Amino acid sequence: MSQVELSVLKRFFSWLTMLVIGLTVVVFSISNHSIVILDFWPLPVQQETPIYIPVLAAGVFGFAIGGIIAWFSAATSRNKARKANRRASSLEKDLAALQNKIDELDKQRKYINTER
């Protein structure tokens, strides 16, 4: 399989997985309307709410925390990539400068050879 085909398959399965998860969340929300009492200890606040709200809120909170952890975990890789890009850019500039110098020296050599 080519890289393009693998990319398309990966995207397809990613969408399929998200669709299944989304449908599961919708079915869960529809079927769980039992009322629970949330007690925000140590505050003197109690809130009655359908059970799916705190469960979905916990899922969203967990997803966000996981994303933050993944972001910080990839920081070293991003830094390495940034340094590699800077180095490659610097080397490309050096290469262009050296190529110009070679061209100038080539012109000088040809000029000297034509004078003789």
Residue pairs with C-beta under 8 A, 6 or more apart in sequence:
1 9
25 56
25 59
28 52
28 55
29 52
29 56
32 50
32 51
32 52
32 55
33 50
33 51
33 52
34 50
34 51
35 48
35 49
35 50
35 51
36 48
36 49
36 50
36 51
36 54
37 46
37 47
37 48
38 46
38 47
38 48
38 49
38 54
39 45
39 46
40 46
40 47
